[in-house]
């Protein structure tokens, strides 16, 4: 799946490393991406948005992040 995306091979390798470290059921935070990618939080947030736009990751729904009453 990643090999078909319009991202560089370096980014592809970093995304692979991200999934290997945190797994596929984890909600990534900008700090996680900043650590793996070696970038600042702003760039990490932009990377998360791009990965979401490309369909690599999803954002958690509001229902799953809100507490039940």
DSSP file (Angstrom, degrees, kcal/mol; ACC not computed):
  #  RESIDUE AA STRUCTURE BP1 BP2  ACC     N-H-->O    O-->H-N    N-H-->O    O-->H-N    TCO  KAPPA ALPHA  PHI   PSI    X-CA   Y-CA   Z-CA
    1    1 A X    >         0   0    0      0, 0.0     3,-1.1     0, 0.0     4,-0.3   0.000 360.0 360.0 360.0 -47.4    0.0    0.0    0.0
    2    2 A X  G >   +     0   0    0      1,-0.2     3,-1.6     2,-0.2     5,-0.3   0.834 360.0  65.0 -65.4 -31.6    2.7    2.5    0.9
    3    3 A X  G 3  S+     0   0    0      1,-0.3    -1,-0.2     3,-0.1     4,-0.1   0.735  99.6  53.2 -66.2 -19.7    4.7    1.9   -2.2
    4    4 A X  G <  S+     0   0    0     -3,-1.1    -1,-0.3     2,-0.1    -2,-0.2   0.484  88.8 102.1 -91.6  -3.6    1.9    3.3   -4.4
    5    5 A X  S <  S-     0   0    0     -3,-1.6     2,-2.2    -4,-0.3     7,-0.1  -0.498  83.0-114.0 -84.8 150.9    1.6    6.6   -2.5
    6    6 A X  S    S+     0   0    0     -2,-0.2     2,-0.3    48,-0.0    -1,-0.1  -0.364  79.4 110.2 -80.2  61.3    3.0    9.9   -3.7
    7    7 A X  S    S-     0   0    0     -2,-2.2    -2,-0.0    -5,-0.3     0, 0.0  -0.922  73.6 -96.1-130.7 158.0    5.6   10.1   -0.9
    8    8 A X     >  -     0   0    0     -2,-0.3     4,-2.5     1,-0.1     5,-0.1  -0.249  32.0-114.5 -70.2 160.8    9.3    9.8   -0.9
    9    9 A X  H  > S+     0   0    0      1,-0.2     4,-2.2     2,-0.2     5,-0.1   0.837 118.0  56.4 -65.1 -31.6   11.0    6.6    0.0
   10   10 A X  H  > S+     0   0    0      2,-0.2     4,-1.9     1,-0.2    -1,-0.2   0.935 109.6  44.3 -64.0 -46.0   12.5    8.2    3.1
   11   11 A X  H  > S+     0   0    0      1,-0.2     4,-2.6     2,-0.2     5,-0.2   0.905 110.9  55.1 -64.4 -41.1    9.0    9.2    4.3
   12   12 A X  H  X S+     0   0    0     -4,-2.5     4,-2.2     1,-0.2    -1,-0.2   0.910 108.4  48.4 -57.3 -44.3    7.7    5.7    3.4
   13   13 A X  H  X S+     0   0    0     -4,-2.2     4,-2.1     1,-0.2    -1,-0.2   0.875 111.2  50.2 -65.3 -37.9   10.4    4.2    5.6
   14   14 A X  H  X S+     0   0    0     -4,-1.9     4,-2.2     2,-0.2    -2,-0.2   0.885 109.5  50.5 -69.2 -38.3    9.6    6.5    8.5
   15   15 A X  H  X S+     0   0    0     -4,-2.6     4,-2.3     2,-0.2     5,-0.2   0.911 110.1  50.8 -64.4 -41.6    5.9    5.7    8.2
   16   16 A X  H  X S+     0   0    0     -4,-2.2     4,-2.4    -5,-0.2    -2,-0.2   0.922 110.2  49.4 -60.3 -44.0    6.8    2.0    8.3
   17   17 A X  H  X S+     0   0    0     -4,-2.1     4,-2.3     2,-0.2    -2,-0.2   0.885 108.2  54.7 -62.6 -39.2    8.9    2.6   11.4
   18   18 A X  H  X S+     0   0    0     -4,-2.2     4,-2.4     1,-0.2     5,-0.3   0.931 111.2  43.8 -59.8 -48.1    6.0    4.5   13.0
   19   19 A X  H  X S+     0   0    0     -4,-2.3     4,-2.4     1,-0.2    -2,-0.2   0.872 112.4  52.9 -67.7 -36.6    3.7    1.5   12.5
   20   20 A X  H  < S+     0   0    0     -4,-2.4    -1,-0.2    -5,-0.2    -2,-0.2   0.896 114.4  42.4 -65.0 -38.9    6.3   -1.0   13.7
   21   21 A X  H  < S+     0   0    0     -4,-2.3    -2,-0.2    -5,-0.2    -1,-0.2   0.924 131.0  21.2 -73.7 -44.4    6.9    0.9   16.9
   22   22 A X  H  < S-     0   0    0     -4,-2.4     3,-0.2     1,-0.2    -3,-0.2   0.604  99.7-133.5-105.8 -14.3    3.3    1.8   17.8
   23   23 A X     <  -     0   0    0     -4,-2.4     3,-0.2    -5,-0.3    -1,-0.2  -0.238  31.3 -74.3  86.2-179.1    1.2   -0.8   15.9
   24   24 A X  S    S+     0   0    0      1,-0.2    -1,-0.2    -4,-0.1    -4,-0.1   0.591 122.9  55.3 -96.6 -12.9   -1.9   -0.3   13.8
   25   25 A X  S    S+     0   0    0     -3,-0.2     2,-0.2     2,-0.1    -1,-0.2   0.360  84.9 107.0-100.0   5.1   -4.5    0.3   16.6
   26   26 A X        -     0   0    0     -3,-0.2     2,-0.8    -4,-0.1    -4,-0.1  -0.596  69.5-130.1 -88.3 143.2   -2.6    3.2   18.1
   27   27 A X        -     0   0    0     -2,-0.2     2,-0.1    -5,-0.0    32,-0.1  -0.837  31.2-137.9 -90.3 108.9   -3.7    6.8   17.9
   28   28 A X        -     0   0    0     -2,-0.8     2,-0.3     4,-0.0     3,-0.0  -0.383  14.7-155.7 -70.3 143.1   -0.6    8.7   16.8
   29   29 A X    >>  -     0   0    0     -2,-0.1     4,-1.9     1,-0.1     3,-0.7  -0.809  30.3-110.1-112.5 158.6    0.2   12.0   18.3
   30   30 A X  H 3> S+     0   0    0     -2,-0.3     4,-2.9     1,-0.3     5,-0.2   0.864 119.1  57.6 -55.7 -36.9    2.3   14.8   16.8
   31   31 A X  H 3> S+     0   0    0      2,-0.2     4,-1.9     1,-0.2    -1,-0.3   0.859 104.3  51.7 -65.0 -34.4    5.0   14.1   19.4
   32   32 A X  H <> S+     0   0    0     -3,-0.7     4,-2.1     2,-0.2    -1,-0.2   0.931 113.5  43.6 -64.6 -45.8    5.3   10.4   18.2
   33   33 A X  H  X S+     0   0    0     -4,-1.9     4,-3.3     1,-0.2     5,-0.3   0.898 111.3  54.3 -67.5 -40.9    5.7   11.5   14.6
   34   34 A X  H  X>S+     0   0    0     -4,-2.9     4,-1.6    -5,-0.2     5,-1.3   0.899 109.5  49.2 -59.3 -40.7    8.1   14.2   15.5
   35   35 A X  H  <5S+     0   0    0     -4,-1.9    -2,-0.2    -5,-0.2    -1,-0.2   0.944 117.6  38.2 -64.1 -49.9   10.3   11.6   17.3
   36   36 A X  H  <5S+     0   0    0     -4,-2.1    -2,-0.2     1,-0.2    -1,-0.2   0.900 122.9  41.3 -69.7 -42.2   10.3    9.1   14.4
   37   37 A X  H  <5S-     0   0    0     -4,-3.3    -1,-0.2    -5,-0.2    -2,-0.2   0.666 102.6-128.0 -82.9 -16.8   10.6   11.7   11.6
   38   38 A X  T  <5 +     0   0    0     -4,-1.6     2,-0.2    -5,-0.3    -3,-0.2   0.897  67.1 119.9  70.0  40.7   13.1   13.9   13.4
   39   39 A X      < -     0   0    0     -5,-1.3    -1,-0.2    -6,-0.2    -2,-0.1  -0.771  67.6 -90.1-128.9 172.8   11.1   17.1   12.9
   40   40 A X     >  -     0   0    0     -2,-0.2     4,-2.1    -3,-0.1     3,-0.2  -0.347  46.1-100.4 -78.5 166.6    9.3   19.7   15.0
   41   41 A X  H  > S+     0   0    0      1,-0.2     4,-2.6     2,-0.2     5,-0.2   0.847 120.3  56.4 -58.9 -37.4    5.7   19.4   16.2
   42   42 A X  H  > S+     0   0    0      1,-0.2     4,-1.9     2,-0.2    -1,-0.2   0.929 110.5  43.8 -62.1 -44.8    4.4   21.7   13.4
   43   43 A X  H  > S+     0   0    0     -3,-0.2     4,-2.2     2,-0.2    -1,-0.2   0.857 112.0  54.4 -67.8 -34.8    5.9   19.5   10.7
   44   44 A X  H  X S+     0   0    0     -4,-2.1     4,-2.3     2,-0.2    -2,-0.2   0.902 107.4  49.9 -65.5 -40.9    4.7   16.4   12.5
   45   45 A X  H  X S+     0   0    0     -4,-2.6     4,-2.2     2,-0.2    -2,-0.2   0.903 110.2  50.5 -63.3 -41.5    1.2   17.7   12.5
   46   46 A X  H  X S+     0   0    0     -4,-1.9     4,-2.3     2,-0.2    -2,-0.2   0.893 109.5  51.5 -63.3 -39.2    1.4   18.5    8.8
   47   47 A X  H  X S+     0   0    0     -4,-2.2     4,-2.7     2,-0.2    -2,-0.2   0.912 108.6  50.9 -64.4 -42.3    2.7   14.9    8.2
   48   48 A X  H  X S+     0   0    0     -4,-2.3     4,-2.2     1,-0.2    -2,-0.2   0.912 110.2  49.7 -61.2 -42.2   -0.2   13.5   10.1
   49   49 A X  H  X S+     0   0    0     -4,-2.2     4,-2.6     2,-0.2    -1,-0.2   0.910 111.7  48.2 -63.6 -41.4   -2.7   15.5    8.0
   50   50 A X  H  X S+     0   0    0     -4,-2.3     4,-2.1     2,-0.2    -2,-0.2   0.919 110.9  50.3 -65.4 -43.0   -1.0   14.4    4.8
   51   51 A X  H  <>S+     0   0    0     -4,-2.7     5,-2.5     1,-0.2     6,-1.0   0.871 112.0  48.8 -63.2 -35.9   -1.1   10.7    5.9
   52   52 A X  H ><5S+     0   0    0     -4,-2.2     3,-1.3     4,-0.2    -2,-0.2   0.930 109.7  51.0 -66.7 -45.7   -4.8   11.1    6.7
   53   53 A X  H 3<5S+     0   0    0     -4,-2.6    -2,-0.2     1,-0.3    -1,-0.2   0.850 110.0  50.6 -60.6 -35.1   -5.5   12.8    3.4
   54   54 A X  T 3<5S-     0   0    0     -4,-2.1    -1,-0.3    -5,-0.2    -2,-0.2   0.533 117.3-115.3 -80.6  -6.8   -3.7    9.9    1.6
   55   55 A X  T < 5S+     0   0    0     -3,-1.3    -3,-0.2    -4,-0.4    -2,-0.1   0.621  82.7 120.4  84.4  12.8   -5.8    7.4    3.6
   56   56 A X  S   <S+     0   0    0     -5,-2.5     2,-0.3    -6,-0.2    -4,-0.2   0.878  81.2  15.8 -76.0 -38.4   -2.9    5.9    5.5
   57   57 A X  S    S-     0   0    0     -6,-1.0     2,-0.3    -9,-0.2    -2,-0.3  -0.880  71.0-141.0-130.2 162.4   -4.3    6.8    8.9
   58   58 A X        -     0   0    0     -2,-0.3     2,-0.4    -3,-0.1    -6,-0.1  -0.858  19.8-119.4-118.2 158.5   -7.7    7.9   10.2
   59   59 A X        -     0   0    0     -2,-0.3     2,-0.0    -7,-0.1   -32,-0.0  -0.772  38.8-102.9 -92.9 143.1   -8.6   10.4   12.8
   60   60 A X        -     0   0    0     -2,-0.4     2,-0.1     1,-0.1    -1,-0.1  -0.364  39.3-113.9 -64.4 143.7  -10.4    9.1   15.9
   61   61 A X     >  -     0   0    0      1,-0.1     4,-1.0    -2,-0.0     3,-0.2  -0.387  19.4-117.4 -74.3 157.6  -14.1    9.9   15.8
   62   62 A X  H  > S+     0   0    0      1,-0.2     4,-1.4     2,-0.2     3,-0.3   0.840 113.7  58.8 -63.9 -33.0  -15.5   12.3   18.4
   63   63 A X  H  4 S+     0   0    0      1,-0.2    -1,-0.2     2,-0.2     3,-0.2   0.896 105.5  47.7 -63.3 -40.3  -17.7    9.5   19.8
   64   64 A X  H  4 S+     0   0    0     -3,-0.2    -1,-0.2     1,-0.2    -2,-0.2   0.696 115.6  45.0 -77.3 -17.4  -14.7    7.3   20.6
   65   65 A X  H  < S+     0   0    0     -4,-1.0     2,-0.2    -3,-0.3    -1,-0.2   0.600  97.1  84.3-101.0 -13.1  -12.8   10.1   22.3
   66   66 A X  S  < S-     0   0    0     -4,-1.4     2,-0.2    -3,-0.2    -5,-0.0  -0.610  81.3-115.7 -89.5 151.4  -15.6   11.5   24.4
   67   67 A X        -     0   0    0     -2,-0.2     2,-0.2     1,-0.1    -2,-0.1  -0.580  27.3-120.3 -84.4 147.0  -16.5   10.1   27.7
   68   68 A X              0   0    0     -2,-0.2    -1,-0.1     1,-0.1    -5,-0.0  -0.570 360.0 360.0 -85.2 151.4  -19.9    8.5   28.2
   69   69 A X              0   0    0     -2,-0.2    -1,-0.1     0, 0.0    -2,-0.0   0.408 360.0 360.0-104.2 360.0  -22.2    9.9   30.9
